[in-house]
Amino acid sequence: MVENTLFVGKLKTWYKLYYAALEDRIMSLKDSEIIEKIAQLLENLPSDDFLQYRLTEDQINEWHQLRKDNILIAKTWRSHFHNQPDYFLDEAVDSKEISLHKRDLIVLMVKQYIARWELFQVAEEYVKSYHLQLQNLTNHLEVLPKPICQVWYKFFRDIFLKKYPFQSPYDLFAQTLIQEKNEAFSCSLSYYEVPIKKWRKATKQITNIFDNSNQDGTYPQLKPKEAEKLKKNLVWDKVGFSWLGLTLFVCQLKAPKDKLLKDKLIAYNQSLKEALSVAVTASRTVRSFAWKKGKIVYASGTGGTYPDP
């Protein structure tokens, strides 16, 4: 009788261990599937839909260059999660396909995407809740100060008139990649200036904000003059709504009371700072340019003006 009891006890323990291991295996497979989905998404951006447009030669070249870069980013993403070396990046440098700065930037971009993915797995539930709260706010806009209403109509109105569109952290994360990669190309479809000096100044300001972040990862409040300077350097009229921006904003509200979110936000800030630092270094040899009538035109010698193509 005692032996039977011991046997049953051991059997129950074995089953618990077996099913725990099976559950871990299922989760591992699920994580692997998501990692591969992200890689496949990256290597198929910018969207093929852009090729249906009547594009100029410069625009076609730009689309293909962005797609090539994203394929390398996807390969680097895979190699990280499979613990494989990224020799293909060194080979791309040796063959003059990419510069050494771009190689370093690709590695740091992947590091930043990993940190973003880990952040979004914690933050998405807060974004969903905040979206609902702001939907309710649309009925009370008339009581808000005018500056807040202006920000609302610039960034949020169209988004919060609709139902929250995501079913999971992956869906939200994927949308940030789609927005980021497609917008990198879509700026070529209309007149768009890329003032490199202003971009470098804005990037240095953002890096300084990260350096002076609070211990919970939230950003310090800028003085009015600093805020205006940042808006000027970012070319504020070109800045629109992004799900990444909204998510980081929500993290500012929630991180002080959620240790895991705080840790993920700090890690993301650091990864973004590192990527921006390399991007600033790489941009030192880049001239300001603009997309004009579907062609790239560089700023005149005196700067600030872009001749007709």
C-alpha positions in Angstrom: 0.0 0.0 0.0 2.8 2.4 1.0 4.7 1.4 -2.2 1.6 2.2 -4.3 1.3 5.6 -2.7 4.9 6.4 -3.3 4.6 5.2 -6.9 1.5 7.4 -7.5 3.3 10.4 -5.9 6.4 9.9 -8.1 4.1 9.5 -11.2 2.3 12.8 -10.4 5.6 14.5 -9.9 6.9 13.2 -13.3 3.7 14.3 -15.0 4.1 17.8 -13.5 7.7 18.0 -14.7 6.7 16.6 -18.1 3.9 19.1 -18.7 5.9 22.0 -17.4 8.7 21.1 -19.9 6.1 20.7 -22.6 4.6 24.1 -21.8 8.1 25.7 -21.9 8.7 24.0 -25.3 5.4 25.2 -26.7 6.2 28.8 -25.5 9.7 28.5 -27.0 8.2 27.4 -30.3 5.7 30.2 -30.2 8.5 32.7 -29.5 10.5 31.3 -32.4 7.5 31.7 -34.7 7.1 35.3 -33.7 10.8 36.0 -34.1 10.6 34.6 -37.6 7.5 36.6 -38.4 9.3 39.8 -37.4 12.3 38.8 -39.7 9.9 38.1 -42.6 8.1 41.4 -42.0 11.4 43.4 -42.0 12.8 41.8 -45.2 9.5 42.7 -47.1 9.6 46.4 -46.3 9.1 49.0 -47.7 5.9 47.6 -49.0 5.7 46.2 -52.6 2.6 48.4 -53.0 4.8 51.4 -53.7 6.0 49.7 -56.9 2.5 50.2 -58.4 3.1 54.0 -58.4 4.6 55.7 -61.4 8.1 56.1 -59.9 11.1 58.0 -61.1 14.5 56.3 -61.4 15.7 57.9 -58.2 12.6 56.7 -56.3 13.0 53.1 -57.7 16.7 53.1 -56.6 15.7 54.4 -53.2 13.1 51.7 -52.8 15.5 48.9 -53.7 18.2 50.4 -51.4 15.9 50.5 -48.4 14.7 46.9 -49.2 18.3 45.7 -49.4 19.1 47.4 -46.0 16.1 45.8 -44.4 17.0 42.3 -45.7 20.4 42.7 -44.0 18.6 43.9 -40.8 16.3 40.8 -40.9 19.3 38.5 -41.4 21.1 40.2 -38.4 17.9 39.8 -36.4 17.8 36.1 -37.1 21.5 35.6 -36.4 21.1 37.2 -33.0 18.3 34.9 -31.9 20.0 31.8 -33.4 23.3 32.7 -31.7 25.0 32.8 -35.1 27.8 35.2 -36.1 26.9 37.9 -38.6 29.8 37.4 -41.0 27.5 38.4 -43.9 27.8 42.0 -42.7 31.6 41.9 -42.9 31.3 40.4 -46.4 29.0 43.2 -47.4 31.5 45.8 -46.1 34.4 44.0 -48.0 32.3 44.0 -51.2 31.6 47.8 -50.8 27.8 46.9 -50.6 27.6 48.9 -47.3 30.0 51.1 -45.3 31.5 50.2 -42.0 29.3 52.8 -40.4 26.2 51.2 -41.9 27.4 47.8 -40.6 27.6 49.2 -37.1 24.3 50.9 -37.5 22.5 47.8 -38.6 23.8 45.9 -35.6 22.6 48.7 -33.2 19.3 49.0 -35.0 18.7 45.3 -34.4 19.6 45.8 -30.8 17.2 48.6 -30.6 14.4 46.5 -32.2 15.0 43.7 -29.7 14.7 46.2 -26.9 11.6 47.7 -28.5 10.0 44.2 -28.8 10.7 43.4 -25.1 9.3 46.8 -24.1 6.1 46.3 -26.2 5.4 42.9 -24.6 5.0 44.8 -21.3 3.6 48.1 -22.6 0.9 47.0 -25.0 -1.8 46.4 -22.4 -1.2 50.0 -21.1 -1.5 51.3 -24.7 -4.8 49.5 -25.2 -6.2 50.9 -21.9 -5.0 54.4 -22.7 -6.5 54.2 -26.2 -9.9 53.6 -24.6 -9.5 56.5 -22.2 -8.7 58.9 -25.0 -11.6 57.6 -27.0 -13.8 58.7 -24.1 -12.0 62.1 -24.0 -13.2 62.9 -27.6 -16.6 63.8 -26.1 -15.1 66.5 -23.8 -12.6 68.3 -26.0 -14.5 71.6 -25.6 -13.4 71.8 -22.0 -9.7 71.4 -22.7 -7.2 74.3 -23.2 -6.6 75.3 -26.8 -2.9 74.1 -27.0 -4.0 70.6 -25.9 -6.8 70.6 -28.5 -4.3 71.6 -31.2 -2.0 68.7 -30.2 -5.0 66.4 -30.1 -6.1 67.3 -33.7 -2.6 67.1 -35.0 -1.7 63.6 -33.6 -4.6 61.8 -32.1 -8.0 62.6 -33.5 -8.2 60.2 -36.4 -6.7 57.3 -34.4 -9.0 57.6 -31.5 -12.2 57.9 -33.5 -11.5 54.2 -34.4 -11.5 51.0 -32.5 -8.2 49.9 -31.0 -6.8 47.9 -34.0 -4.4 45.4 -32.3 -4.9 42.0 -30.8 -1.5 41.4 -29.3 1.9 43.0 -28.5 3.2 41.6 -31.8 0.5 43.4 -33.8 1.4 46.8 -32.2 5.1 46.2 -32.6 4.7 45.1 -36.2 2.8 48.3 -37.0 5.6 50.5 -35.7 8.0 48.7 -38.1 5.6 49.1 -41.0 5.1 52.8 -40.2 8.9 53.4 -39.8 10.0 51.5 -42.9 7.2 52.7 -45.3 7.6 56.3 -44.2 11.3 56.1 -44.9 10.3 55.7 -48.6 7.0 57.6 -48.8 8.8 60.9 -48.1 10.2 60.5 -51.7 6.7 60.7 -53.1 6.3 64.5 -52.4 8.5 67.5 -51.7 10.5 66.6 -48.6 13.6 68.3 -47.2 16.2 66.4 -45.2 18.3 69.2 -43.5 21.2 67.1 -42.1 22.5 69.8 -39.8 19.1 70.3 -38.1 18.7 66.5 -37.9 22.1 66.2 -36.2 21.2 69.0 -33.7 17.9 67.3 -32.9 19.6 63.9 -32.5 22.1 65.4 -30.1 19.3 67.0 -28.1 17.5 63.6 -27.9 20.7 61.9 -26.8 21.1 64.6 -24.1 17.5 63.9 -23.0 18.4 60.2 -22.6 21.5 61.1 -20.6 19.4 63.2 -18.2 16.5 60.7 -17.9 15.0 60.1 -14.5 15.9 56.9 -12.7 12.6 55.3 -13.7 13.5 55.9 -17.4 11.1 58.8 -17.9 12.3 61.9 -19.8 13.0 65.2 -18.0 10.7 68.1 -18.7 12.2 70.5 -21.2 12.3 74.2 -20.6 10.1 76.1 -23.1 13.2 77.4 -25.1 14.7 73.9 -25.3 11.3 72.4 -26.4 11.0 75.1 -29.2 14.5 74.4 -30.3 13.8 70.7 -30.6 10.6 71.2 -32.5 12.5 73.5 -34.9 15.3 71.0 -35.5 12.8 68.1 -35.9 10.9 70.2 -38.6 7.8 70.0 -36.4 5.3 70.4 -39.3 6.5 67.2 -40.8 6.0 65.2 -37.6 2.8 63.1 -37.4 1.2 60.4 -35.4 3.1 57.2 -34.8 2.2 54.1 -32.7 5.8 54.1 -31.4 5.5 57.7 -30.2 2.2 56.9 -28.5 3.6 53.8 -26.8 6.7 55.7 -25.5 4.3 58.5 -24.2 2.2 55.9 -22.4 5.4 54.4 -20.9 6.2 57.8 -19.5 3.0 57.7 -17.6 3.2 54.1 -16.4 6.9 53.3 -15.9 7.2 55.0 -12.4 4.7 52.4 -11.0 5.7 49.3 -12.9 9.3 48.1 -12.3 9.4 45.7 -15.3 8.1 48.4 -17.6 10.7 50.8 -16.1 13.6 48.3 -16.7 12.4 47.7 -20.3 12.1 51.4 -21.0 15.6 52.2 -19.7 17.0 49.4 -21.9 15.2 50.7 -24.9 16.4 54.3 -24.3 19.9 53.1 -24.1 19.7 51.1 -27.3 18.2 54.0 -29.1 20.8 56.3 -27.8 23.6 54.0 -29.1 22.0 53.8 -32.5 21.5 57.5 -32.8 25.1 58.2 -31.8 26.4 56.0 -34.6 23.9 57.6 -37.0 25.2 61.1 -36.1 28.8 60.0 -36.8 27.8 58.4 -40.1 26.0 61.6 -41.2 29.1 63.8 -41.1 29.8 63.2 -44.7 26.2 63.4 -45.8 24.9 66.6 -47.5 21.5 68.1 -46.9 19.1 67.0 -49.7 15.5 67.1 -50.7 13.1 65.0 -52.7 11.8 67.3 -55.4 9.6 66.1 -58.3 10.6 62.5 -57.5 14.3 63.3 -57.7 17.0 63.8 -55.1 18.5 67.3 -55.2 21.3 68.5 -52.9 21.4 71.8 -51.0 23.2 74.6 -52.7 26.7 75.6 -51.5 25.2 78.3 -49.3 22.8 75.8 -47.8 19.0 76.1 -47.3 18.0 76.1 -50.9 17.4 73.2 -53.3 17.6 73.8 -57.0 15.1 72.3 -59.4 16.1 68.9 -60.8 
